[in-house]
């Protein structure tokens, strides 16, 4: 079972919607990096019970993401923010190097379009 950063992110977004046991087991496995045996000892269930709880918890997290899309929206916002930041940096550099109003206007229009796309999501 490969540990996956995606599960950690999904746990951050949806962990409170899981059962307390699932949340605790997933936290111990993914965030605290404990083995199945260690978790079993801490929680008082078998190693197989820990594995089953992890699988059920993962399935619930993926199902919630499919339905609600919080992580997907978060990643989209990150990409848009990175694009806006890069365009703003371009404007600053262009403005410092030359007074090319047409190019500055073009970059400003790109920023406006990204902001509109962001607001529609």
N, CA, C and O atoms as a MOPAC input file, in Angstrom:
PM7 MOZYME 1SCF
protein

 N      0.86400 1    -1.16900 1     0.00000 1
 C      0.00000 1     0.00000 1     0.00000 1
 C      0.91000 1     1.23200 1     0.00000 1
 O      1.51400 1     1.54900 1     1.02500 1
 N      1.01600 1     1.93000 1    -1.13700 1
 C      1.83500 1     3.12400 1    -1.22000 1
 C      1.15900 1     4.31300 1    -0.56400 1
 O     -0.00700 1     4.61300 1    -0.82300 1
 N      1.91600 1     4.98000 1     0.29000 1
 C      1.35100 1     6.16600 1     0.93500 1
 C      1.25900 1     7.26100 1    -0.10500 1
 O      2.09100 1     7.34500 1    -1.00800 1
 N      0.25400 1     8.09100 1     0.02300 1
 C     -0.06400 1     9.01400 1    -1.04000 1
 C     -0.35600 1    10.40000 1    -0.45900 1
 O     -1.18200 1    10.55100 1     0.44100 1
 N      0.33200 1    11.39500 1    -0.98700 1
 C      0.11200 1    12.76800 1    -0.53400 1
 C     -1.33200 1    13.20700 1    -0.78600 1
 O     -1.88000 1    14.01100 1    -0.03200 1
 N     -1.93300 1    12.68700 1    -1.83200 1
 C     -3.31800 1    13.03500 1    -2.13900 1
 C     -4.25500 1    12.68700 1    -0.98600 1
 O     -5.17300 1    13.44700 1    -0.67700 1
 N     -4.02800 1    11.55100 1    -0.35900 1
 C     -4.85700 1    11.15400 1     0.78100 1
 C     -4.70000 1    12.16400 1     1.91300 1
 O     -5.68000 1    12.52300 1     2.56500 1
 N     -3.46800 1    12.62300 1     2.15000 1
 C     -3.24500 1    13.62400 1     3.20600 1
 C     -4.04900 1    14.89100 1     2.92600 1
 O     -4.66100 1    15.46200 1     3.82900 1
 N     -4.04100 1    15.32000 1     1.67100 1
 C     -4.80100 1    16.52100 1     1.31100 1
 C     -6.30100 1    16.27800 1     1.45200 1
 O     -7.02200 1    17.12200 1     1.98400 1
 N     -6.76500 1    15.13500 1     0.98100 1
 C     -8.18700 1    14.80800 1     1.10600 1
 C     -8.58700 1    14.71800 1     2.57500 1
 O     -9.68700 1    15.12300 1     2.95200 1
 N     -7.69900 1    14.19100 1     3.39300 1
 C     -7.96600 1    14.09700 1     4.83100 1
 C     -8.10500 1    15.48900 1     5.44200 1
 O     -8.93900 1    15.70600 1     6.32100 1
 N     -7.29000 1    16.42700 1     4.97700 1
 C     -7.41600 1    17.81300 1     5.44700 1
 C     -8.77300 1    18.40900 1     5.07700 1
 O     -9.38900 1    19.11100 1     5.87900 1
 N     -9.22900 1    18.12900 1     3.87000 1
 C    -10.49600 1    18.70100 1     3.41200 1
 C    -11.71900 1    17.99200 1     3.99500 1
 O    -12.69600 1    18.64200 1     4.36900 1
 N    -11.66800 1    16.67700 1     4.07100 1
 C    -12.87100 1    15.91000 1     4.39200 1
 C    -12.77800 1    15.08200 1     5.67500 1
 O    -13.72300 1    14.37100 1     6.01600 1
 N    -11.66800 1    15.16300 1     6.37800 1
 C    -11.46100 1    14.31500 1     7.54900 1
 C    -12.57500 1    14.38300 1     8.57200 1
 O    -12.92900 1    13.36900 1     9.17500 1
 N    -13.12900 1    15.56700 1     8.77500 1
 C    -14.20000 1    15.71500 1     9.76400 1
 C    -15.49600 1    15.01600 1     9.35700 1
 O    -16.38800 1    14.84000 1    10.18700 1
 N    -15.60800 1    14.61900 1     8.10100 1
 C    -16.81000 1    13.92300 1     7.63500 1
 C    -16.69500 1    12.40800 1     7.79500 1
 O    -17.68100 1    11.69200 1     7.62100 1
 N    -15.50900 1    11.91900 1     8.12100 1
 C    -15.30500 1    10.48800 1     8.34100 1
 C    -15.74100 1    10.12400 1     9.75600 1
 O    -15.95800 1    10.99100 1    10.60300 1
 N    -15.86300 1     8.82800 1     9.98600 1
 C    -16.08900 1     8.40800 1    11.36800 1
 C    -14.81900 1     8.72900 1    12.15200 1
 O    -13.73300 1     8.85000 1    11.58400 1
 N    -14.97700 1     8.86200 1    13.44900 1
 C    -13.81100 1     9.19700 1    14.29000 1
 C    -12.71900 1     8.14000 1    14.15300 1
 O    -11.53300 1     8.46600 1    14.09600 1
 N    -13.12400 1     6.87800 1    14.10000 1
 C    -12.15800 1     5.78700 1    13.97700 1
 C    -11.40800 1     5.86200 1    12.64800 1
 O    -10.18300 1     5.73800 1    12.61800 1
 N    -12.14000 1     6.06400 1    11.54800 1
 C    -11.49300 1     6.17000 1    10.23800 1
 C    -10.52400 1     7.35400 1    10.20100 1
 O     -9.39900 1     7.23600 1     9.71700 1
 N    -10.97200 1     8.47600 1    10.71200 1
 C    -10.13200 1     9.67900 1    10.71600 1
 C     -8.86200 1     9.42700 1    11.51900 1
 O     -7.76300 1     9.75900 1    11.07500 1
 N     -9.01900 1     8.83800 1    12.70100 1
 C     -7.86500 1     8.56900 1    13.55800 1
 C     -6.88800 1     7.60200 1    12.89800 1
 O     -5.67900 1     7.83000 1    12.91300 1
 N     -7.41000 1     6.52800 1    12.32200 1
 C     -6.55600 1     5.53100 1    11.68200 1
 C     -5.82600 1     6.14400 1    10.48300 1
 O     -4.62200 1     5.94400 1    10.32400 1
 N     -6.53800 1     6.87800 1     9.65500 1
 C     -5.89500 1     7.51700 1     8.50100 1
 C     -4.84700 1     8.53300 1     8.94100 1
 O     -3.78000 1     8.63400 1     8.33500 1
 N     -5.15200 1     9.27900 1     9.98900 1
 C     -4.18700 1    10.24800 1    10.50200 1
 C     -2.92500 1     9.54100 1    10.99500 1
 O     -1.80900 1     9.95500 1    10.68300 1
 N     -3.11100 1     8.49400 1    11.75200 1
 C     -1.95200 1     7.75100 1    12.26300 1
 C     -1.12800 1     7.15200 1    11.12500 1
 O      0.10100 1     7.13400 1    11.19200 1
 N     -1.79000 1     6.66800 1    10.09500 1
 C     -1.09000 1     6.02500 1     8.98600 1
 C     -0.40800 1     7.04100 1     8.07000 1
 O      0.77800 1     6.90700 1     7.76800 1
 N     -1.14800 1     8.04900 1     7.63200 1
 C     -0.60900 1     8.99300 1     6.64800 1
 C      0.15100 1    10.16200 1     7.26900 1
 O      1.20200 1    10.54900 1     6.75800 1
 N     -0.35200 1    10.72200 1     8.34400 1
 C      0.28900 1    11.90700 1     8.91800 1
 C      1.34300 1    11.56400 1     9.96700 1
 O      2.36800 1    12.23900 1    10.06100 1
 N      1.09200 1    10.50900 1    10.76200 1
 C      2.04300 1    10.13100 1    11.81100 1
 C      3.01500 1     9.04400 1    11.35200 1
 O      3.97600 1     8.72500 1    12.05200 1
 N      2.75600 1     8.47300 1    10.16200 1
 C      3.62700 1     7.47100 1     9.53800 1
 C      3.82400 1     6.21600 1    10.40200 1
 O      4.91400 1     5.64700 1    10.44700 1
 N      2.75900 1     5.80000 1    11.07900 1
 C      2.83200 1     4.57300 1    11.87000 1
 C      2.52700 1     3.36300 1    10.98200 1
 O      1.82300 1     3.48300 1     9.97900 1
 N      3.05200 1     2.22100 1    11.35200 1
 C      2.78200 1     0.99000 1    10.61300 1
 C      1.39100 1     0.47500 1    10.97900 1
 O      0.77500 1     0.94200 1    11.93800 1
 N      0.90600 1    -0.49400 1    10.20300 1
 C     -0.39200 1    -1.10000 1    10.49200 1
 C     -0.38300 1    -1.75500 1    11.86800 1
 O     -1.35400 1    -1.65700 1    12.61900 1
 N      0.71900 1    -2.42100 1    12.19000 1
 C      0.81400 1    -3.08600 1    13.50200 1
 C      0.79200 1    -2.05900 1    14.63900 1
 O      0.11900 1    -2.26600 1    15.64900 1
 N      1.52200 1    -0.96000 1    14.47800 1
 C      1.54900 1     0.07600 1    15.51300 1
 C      0.16500 1     0.69300 1    15.71300 1
 O     -0.26400 1     0.94000 1    16.84000 1
 N     -0.51000 1     0.93200 1    14.61700 1
 C     -1.86000 1     1.50900 1    14.70400 1
 C     -2.79400 1     0.52000 1    15.38400 1
 O     -3.59500 1     0.89900 1    16.23800 1
 N     -2.69000 1    -0.75100 1    15.00200 1
 C     -3.51800 1    -1.77800 1    15.61100 1
 C     -3.35200 1    -1.81600 1    17.11900 1
 O     -4.33100 1    -1.94500 1    17.85400 1
 N     -2.12200 1    -1.70400 1    17.57800 1
 C     -1.86800 1    -1.67800 1    19.02400 1
 C     -2.48400 1    -0.44700 1    19.67200 1
 O     -3.10500 1    -0.54400 1    20.73000 1
 N     -2.31300 1     0.71800 1    19.03600 1
 C     -2.84400 1     1.97100 1    19.58900 1
 C     -4.36700 1     1.97500 1    19.64600 1
 O     -4.96000 1     2.44000 1    20.61900 1
 N     -4.99400 1     1.45400 1    18.59400 1
 C     -6.44800 1     1.53100 1    18.46700 1
 C     -7.13400 1     0.30700 1    19.07100 1
 O     -8.31700 1     0.35200 1    19.40900 1
 N     -6.39100 1    -0.77100 1    19.20000 1
 C     -6.96600 1    -1.98000 1    19.78800 1
 C     -7.69100 1    -2.85900 1    18.79700 1
 O     -8.67400 1    -3.51400 1    19.14500 1
 N     -7.20800 1    -2.87900 1    17.54600 1
 C     -7.78200 1    -3.76100 1    16.53000 1
 C     -6.64100 1    -4.49400 1    15.83400 1
 O     -5.47100 1    -4.15400 1    16.00700 1
 N     -6.99600 1    -5.50000 1    15.04900 1
 C     -5.97800 1    -6.28900 1    14.34900 1
 C     -5.35400 1    -5.47500 1    13.21400 1
 O     -5.87900 1    -4.45000 1    12.78100 1
 N     -4.22300 1    -5.97800 1    12.76100 1
 C     -3.55400 1    -5.34600 1    11.61600 1
 C     -4.49000 1    -5.33300 1    10.39700 1
 O     -4.55700 1    -4.34300 1     9.66800 1
 N     -5.20200 1    -6.43300 1    10.18800 1
 C     -6.16400 1    -6.51500 1     9.07700 1
 C     -7.30300 1    -5.52100 1     9.27900 1
 O     -7.77000 1    -4.91000 1     8.31800 1
 N     -7.75300 1    -5.35700 1    10.52400 1
 C     -8.79500 1    -4.36700 1    10.80800 1
 C     -8.33800 1    -2.95600 1    10.49400 1
 O     -9.11500 1    -2.13700 1    10.00200 1
 N     -7.07000 1    -2.67300 1    10.78100 1
 C     -6.50100 1    -1.35700 1    10.44600 1
 C     -6.49300 1    -1.17500 1     8.93500 1
 O     -6.88700 1    -0.12700 1     8.42300 1
 N     -6.03800 1    -2.20900 1     8.22600 1
 C     -5.98200 1    -2.11800 1     6.75900 1
 C     -7.37300 1    -1.89700 1     6.17000 1
 O     -7.55200 1    -1.07300 1     5.27300 1
 N     -8.34500 1    -2.63100 1     6.67500 1
 C     -9.72000 1    -2.47400 1     6.19000 1
 C    -10.24900 1    -1.06700 1     6.48100 1
 O    -10.91700 1    -0.46600 1     5.63900 1
 N     -9.95500 1    -0.55200 1     7.65800 1
 C    -10.40000 1     0.79400 1     8.02400 1
 C     -9.75900 1     1.84100 1     7.12400 1
 O    -10.41000 1     2.80600 1     6.72400 1
 N     -8.49100 1     1.65200 1     6.80900 1
 C     -7.79800 1     2.57700 1     5.90000 1
 C     -8.44500 1     2.53700 1     4.52300 1
 O     -8.71200 1     3.58300 1     3.93200 1
 N     -8.69500 1     1.35000 1     4.01400 1
 C     -9.30500 1     1.21200 1     2.67900 1
 C    -10.69600 1     1.85100 1     2.63800 1
 O    -11.02900 1     2.54900 1     1.68000 1
 N    -11.50400 1     1.61600 1     3.67000 1
 C    -12.84500 1     2.21200 1     3.71000 1
 C    -12.74200 1     3.74300 1     3.80800 1
 O    -13.48500 1     4.46700 1     3.14500 1
 N    -11.82900 1     4.21100 1     4.62600 1
 C    -11.64400 1     5.65500 1     4.77800 1
 C    -11.18800 1     6.30300 1     3.48800 1
 O    -11.68800 1     7.36200 1     3.10700 1
 N    -10.22900 1     5.66500 1     2.80700 1
 C     -9.76100 1     6.18900 1     1.52000 1
 C    -10.90400 1     6.25400 1     0.51700 1
 O    -11.07300 1     7.25300 1    -0.18300 1
 N    -11.68700 1     5.18000 1     0.45400 1
 C    -12.81600 1     5.14900 1    -0.48500 1
 C    -13.79700 1     6.27300 1    -0.17300 1
 O    -14.31200 1     6.91600 1    -1.08700 1
 N    -14.05600 1     6.51100 1     1.10000 1
 C    -14.96700 1     7.59400 1     1.47900 1
 C    -14.40500 1     8.95300 1     1.07000 1
 O    -15.13800 1     9.80800 1     0.57300 1
 N    -13.10600 1     9.14900 1     1.27900 1
 C    -12.48600 1    10.42300 1     0.90200 1
 C    -12.59100 1    10.66800 1    -0.60000 1
 O    -12.94400 1    11.76600 1    -1.03200 1
 N    -12.28200 1     9.63800 1    -1.39700 1
 C    -12.36100 1     9.78900 1    -2.85500 1
 C    -13.79800 1    10.02600 1    -3.31500 1
 O    -14.03700 1    10.80300 1    -4.24000 1
 N    -14.74400 1     9.36300 1    -2.67300 1
 C    -16.15900 1     9.56900 1    -3.02300 1
 C    -16.59200 1    11.00500 1    -2.71100 1
 O    -17.28800 1    11.63500 1    -3.50700 1
 N    -16.17700 1    11.51400 1    -1.55400 1
 C    -16.52800 1    12.89500 1    -1.19700 1
 C    -15.90400 1    13.87800 1    -2.18700 1
 O    -16.53900 1    14.85400 1    -2.58500 1
 N    -14.66300 1    13.61600 1    -2.57900 1
 C    -14.00600 1    14.50400 1    -3.54200 1
 C    -14.72700 1    14.45300 1    -4.88600 1
 O    -14.91600 1    15.48700 1    -5.52700 1
 N    -15.13000 1    13.25900 1    -5.31600 1
 C    -15.87000 1    13.14200 1    -6.57500 1
 C    -17.16700 1    13.95100 1    -6.53600 1
 O    -17.54700 1    14.57600 1    -7.52700 1
 N    -17.83100 1    13.93400 1    -5.40600 1
 C    -19.11100 1    14.63600 1    -5.27600 1
 C    -18.95300 1    16.13500 1    -5.04100 1
 O    -19.68900 1    16.93600 1    -5.61700 1
 N    -17.99200 1    16.51600 1    -4.19500 1
 C    -17.88100 1    17.91300 1    -3.76400 1
 C    -16.77100 1    18.68900 1    -4.46800 1
 O    -16.92500 1    19.88400 1    -4.71800 1
 N    -15.68200 1    18.04900 1    -4.78500 1
 C    -14.60800 1    18.67200 1    -5.55300 1
 C    -13.83000 1    19.77600 1    -4.85100 1
 O    -13.28900 1    20.65700 1    -5.51800 1
 N    -13.75900 1    19.75200 1    -3.52700 1
 C    -13.03300 1    20.81200 1    -2.81600 1
 C    -11.55300 1    20.84100 1    -3.17500 1
 O    -10.99300 1    21.91400 1    -3.40400 1
 N    -10.91700 1    19.68200 1    -3.22600 1
 C     -9.49700 1    19.63400 1    -3.56100 1
 C     -9.27200 1    20.06700 1    -5.00600 1
 O     -8.32800 1    20.80300 1    -5.29300 1
 N    -10.11500 1    19.62500 1    -5.89800 1
 C    -10.01700 1    20.01900 1    -7.30600 1
 C    -10.13900 1    21.54100 1    -7.44100 1
 O     -9.36500 1    22.16900 1    -8.16300 1
 N    -11.11300 1    22.12400 1    -6.74400 1
 C    -11.28200 1    23.58000 1    -6.78100 1
 C    -10.08600 1    24.29800 1    -6.16400 1
 O     -9.65600 1    25.33800 1    -6.66400 1
 N     -9.56000 1    23.75300 1    -5.09600 1
 C     -8.39100 1    24.33700 1    -4.44500 1
 C     -7.19500 1    24.35500 1    -5.40000 1
 O     -6.48600 1    25.35600 1    -5.50700 1
 N     -6.98800 1    23.24200 1    -6.08400 1
 C     -5.87800 1    23.17400 1    -7.05300 1
 C     -6.08600 1    24.14200 1    -8.20700 1
 O     -5.13200 1    24.76900 1    -8.66900 1
 N     -7.31200 1    24.27000 1    -8.67500 1
 C     -7.60300 1    25.24500 1    -9.73200 1
 C     -7.29700 1    26.66000 1    -9.25500 1
 O     -6.71900 1    27.45300 1    -9.99800 1
 N     -7.68000 1    26.98000 1    -8.02400 1
 C     -7.38900 1    28.31000 1    -7.47700 1
 C     -5.88500 1    28.52800 1    -7.37500 1
 O     -5.40000 1    29.62600 1    -7.64500 1
 N     -5.15600 1    27.51200 1    -6.99600 1
 C     -3.69800 1    27.63200 1    -6.92400 1
 C     -3.10900 1    27.94000 1    -8.29300 1
 O     -2.26500 1    28.82700 1    -8.42100 1
 N     -3.54800 1    27.21200 1    -9.32100 1
 C     -3.03400 1    27.45000 1   -10.68200 1
 C     -3.36500 1    28.85600 1   -11.15400 1
 O     -2.51400 1    29.54200 1   -11.72000 1
 N     -4.59900 1    29.28800 1   -10.92300 1
 C     -4.98000 1    30.63200 1   -11.33400 1
 C     -4.17400 1    31.69100 1   -10.58800 1
 O     -3.74100 1    32.68200 1   -11.17500 1
 N     -3.98100 1    31.47700 1    -9.31600 1
 C     -3.20300 1    32.42500 1    -8.52300 1
 C     -1.76000 1    32.49400 1    -9.01500 1
 O     -1.18100 1    33.57600 1    -9.10100 1
 N     -1.18600 1    31.34300 1    -9.33600 1
 C      0.17600 1    31.32200 1    -9.87000 1
 C      0.24900 1    32.07100 1   -11.19400 1
 O      1.20800 1    32.80400 1   -11.43700 1
 N     -0.75400 1    31.89500 1   -12.05300 1
 C     -0.78500 1    32.59900 1   -13.32700 1
 C     -0.92000 1    34.10200 1   -13.13200 1
 O     -0.23300 1    34.88100 1   -13.79400 1
 N     -1.79700 1    34.50800 1   -12.23300 1
 C     -1.97700 1    35.93900 1   -11.95500 1
 C     -0.68300 1    36.52800 1   -11.40900 1
 O     -0.28800 1    37.63000 1   -11.79000 1
 N     -0.04000 1    35.81100 1   -10.53700 1
 C      1.21900 1    36.29200 1    -9.96200 1
 C      2.29000 1    36.43800 1   -11.04100 1
 O      3.00500 1    37.44000 1   -11.07600 1
 N      2.40100 1    35.45500 1   -11.90900 1
 C      3.39300 1    35.52400 1   -12.98600 1
 C      3.11200 1    36.70300 1   -13.92200 1
 O      4.03300 1    37.40300 1   -14.34100 1
 N      1.84300 1    36.91400 1   -14.24200 1
 C      1.49400 1    38.05000 1   -15.10200 1
 C      1.79500 1    39.37600 1   -14.41200 1
 O      2.27400 1    40.31200 1   -15.05200 1
 N      1.52200 1    39.46300 1   -13.13600 1
 C      1.82600 1    40.68400 1   -12.40400 1
 C      3.33100 1    40.94800 1   -12.40700 1
 O      3.76300 1    42.09000 1   -12.56400 1
 N      4.12300 1    39.89700 1   -12.23400 1
 C      5.58100 1    40.04700 1   -12.28700 1
 C      6.01400 1    40.52800 1   -13.66800 1
 O      6.89000 1    41.38700 1   -13.77700 1
 N      5.41200 1    39.98700 1   -14.72100 1
 C      5.71100 1    40.45000 1   -16.08300 1
 C      5.43000 1    41.94100 1   -16.23100 1
 O      6.23700 1    42.68200 1   -16.79400 1
 N      4.28700 1    42.37000 1   -15.72300 1
 C      3.91800 1    43.78800 1   -15.82600 1
 C      4.94400 1    44.66400 1   -15.09900 1
 O      5.35300 1    45.70700 1   -15.60800 1
 N      5.34000 1    44.23900 1   -13.93900 1
 C      6.32000 1    45.01200 1   -13.17500 1
 C      7.63500 1    45.12400 1   -13.95100 1
 O      8.20400 1    46.21000 1   -14.06200 1
 N      8.11200 1    43.99900 1   -14.48400 1
 C      9.38000 1    44.01100 1   -15.22100 1
 C      9.27700 1    44.84200 1   -16.50200 1
 O     10.18500 1    45.61000 1   -16.81800 1
 N      8.18700 1    44.69100 1   -17.22800 1
 C      8.00500 1    45.46200 1   -18.45900 1
 C      7.96400 1    46.94500 1   -18.14500 1
 O      8.59600 1    47.75400 1   -18.82500 1
 N      7.22800 1    47.28900 1   -17.12700 1
 C      7.09000 1    48.69500 1   -16.75000 1
 C      8.44500 1    49.28100 1   -16.34400 1
 O      8.72800 1    50.44200 1   -16.64200 1
 N      9.28000 1    48.49300 1   -15.67100 1
 C     10.59600 1    48.97300 1   -15.24100 1
 C     11.55600 1    49.12100 1   -16.41100 1
 O     12.38400 1    50.03100 1   -16.42700 1
 N     11.44800 1    48.22900 1   -17.39000 1
 C     12.39300 1    48.22200 1   -18.50600 1
 C     12.00900 1    49.16700 1   -19.64300 1
 O     12.87600 1    49.76200 1   -20.28300 1
 N     10.72700 1    49.30000 1   -19.88700 1
 C     10.29000 1    50.11600 1   -21.02200 1
 C      8.86600 1    50.59500 1   -20.80400 1
 O      8.10500 1    50.00000 1   -20.04100 1
 N      8.53300 1    51.62500 1   -21.45300 1
 C      7.17900 1    52.16800 1   -21.35700 1
 C      6.38600 1    51.75000 1   -22.58700 1
 O      6.01300 1    52.59000 1   -23.40600 1
 N      6.13400 1    50.47800 1   -22.71300 1
 C      5.37900 1    49.94100 1   -23.83900 1
 C      3.93700 1    49.73200 1   -23.39300 1
 O      3.58300 1    48.66200 1   -22.89800 1
 N      3.11600 1    50.74900 1   -23.56800 1
 C      1.74300 1    50.73800 1   -23.06600 1
 C      0.92000 1    49.60200 1   -23.67200 1
 O      0.10300 1    49.00000 1   -22.97600 1
 N      1.11900 1    49.30200 1   -24.94400 1
 C      0.35800 1    48.23600 1   -25.59600 1
 C      0.60900 1    46.88800 1   -24.94700 1
 O     -0.33300 1    46.12800 1   -24.72300 1
 N      1.84100 1    46.58200 1   -24.64400 1
 C      2.17500 1    45.31700 1   -24.00800 1
 C      1.64100 1    45.27000 1   -22.57800 1
 O      1.15200 1    44.23500 1   -22.12400 1
 N      1.73700 1    46.38400 1   -21.88300 1
 C      1.20200 1    46.44300 1   -20.53000 1
 C     -0.30700 1    46.23300 1   -20.55100 1
 O     -0.84900 1    45.51700 1   -19.70900 1
 N     -0.97500 1    46.84500 1   -21.49400 1
 C     -2.43000 1    46.66900 1   -21.60200 1
 C     -2.77900 1    45.21600 1   -21.89500 1
 O     -3.74100 1    44.68700 1   -21.33900 1
 N     -2.00800 1    44.56800 1   -22.75900 1
 C     -2.25400 1    43.16800 1   -23.09000 1
 C     -2.13300 1    42.28500 1   -21.84800 1
 O     -2.96900 1    41.41100 1   -21.61900 1
 N     -1.09800 1    42.51500 1   -21.05200 1
 C     -0.91300 1    41.73800 1   -19.83100 1
 C     -2.04300 1    42.00500 1   -18.83300 1
 O     -2.52400 1    41.09300 1   -18.16100 1
 N     -2.45300 1    43.25900 1   -18.75200 1
 C     -3.55400 1    43.61300 1   -17.85100 1
 C     -4.84600 1    42.91100 1   -18.27900 1
 O     -5.63300 1    42.48600 1   -17.43400 1
 N     -5.06100 1    42.79000 1   -19.58800 1
 C     -6.24900 1    42.09700 1   -20.08000 1
 C     -6.18500 1    40.59700 1   -19.73400 1
 O     -7.21100 1    39.98900 1   -19.42800 1
 N     -4.99500 1    40.01100 1   -19.78400 1
 C     -4.84200 1    38.61200 1   -19.39100 1
 C     -5.19000 1    38.42900 1   -17.91000 1
 O     -5.85700 1    37.46600 1   -17.53200 1
 N     -4.72900 1    39.36600 1   -17.08400 1
 C     -5.03900 1    39.30600 1   -15.65800 1
 C     -6.53600 1    39.40700 1   -15.44300 1
 O     -7.10700 1    38.65800 1   -14.65100 1
 N     -7.16500 1    40.32000 1   -16.13900 1
 C     -8.61200 1    40.48700 1   -16.00400 1
 C     -9.33400 1    39.20300 1   -16.39600 1
 O    -10.27300 1    38.79900 1   -15.71000 1
 N     -8.92100 1    38.55400 1   -17.47900 1
 C     -9.54400 1    37.30800 1   -17.92900 1
 C     -9.37100 1    36.20200 1   -16.88000 1
 O    -10.31300 1    35.46500 1   -16.58900 1
 N     -8.17200 1    36.09300 1   -16.31900 1
 C     -7.95900 1    35.08500 1   -15.27800 1
 C     -8.83200 1    35.35100 1   -14.05800 1
 O     -9.39700 1    34.42600 1   -13.47600 1
 N     -8.93600 1    36.60000 1   -13.68200 1
 C     -9.77300 1    36.94800 1   -12.53300 1
 C    -11.23700 1    36.59800 1   -12.80900 1
 O    -11.93500 1    36.11400 1   -11.91800 1
 N    -11.70200 1    36.83900 1   -14.02600 1
 C    -13.07800 1    36.48200 1   -14.38300 1
 C    -13.27400 1    34.96300 1   -14.32800 1
 O    -14.29200 1    34.47900 1   -13.83500 1
 N    -12.28700 1    34.21900 1   -14.83900 1
 C    -12.36600 1    32.75700 1   -14.78700 1
 C    -12.39300 1    32.27600 1   -13.34700 1
 O    -13.12400 1    31.34400 1   -13.01200 1
 N    -11.61000 1    32.89900 1   -12.50900 1
 C    -11.55800 1    32.53800 1   -11.09100 1
 C    -12.91900 1    32.75600 1   -10.43000 1
 O    -13.38000 1    31.91300 1    -9.66000 1
 N    -13.55200 1    33.87300 1   -10.72700 1
 C    -14.84600 1    34.18300 1   -10.12100 1
 C    -15.95500 1    33.26100 1   -10.60600 1
 O    -16.92800 1    33.04500 1    -9.88500 1
 N    -15.83300 1    32.71900 1   -11.79900 1
 C    -16.85700 1    31.82000 1   -12.31200 1
 C    -16.74300 1    30.41900 1   -11.73200 1
 O    -17.70500 1    29.65200 1   -11.78200 1
 N    -15.58100 1    30.07100 1   -11.18200 1
 C    -15.39700 1    28.73100 1   -10.58900 1
 C    -15.85900 1    28.73500 1    -9.22200 1
 O    -15.79300 1    27.70800 1    -8.54500 1

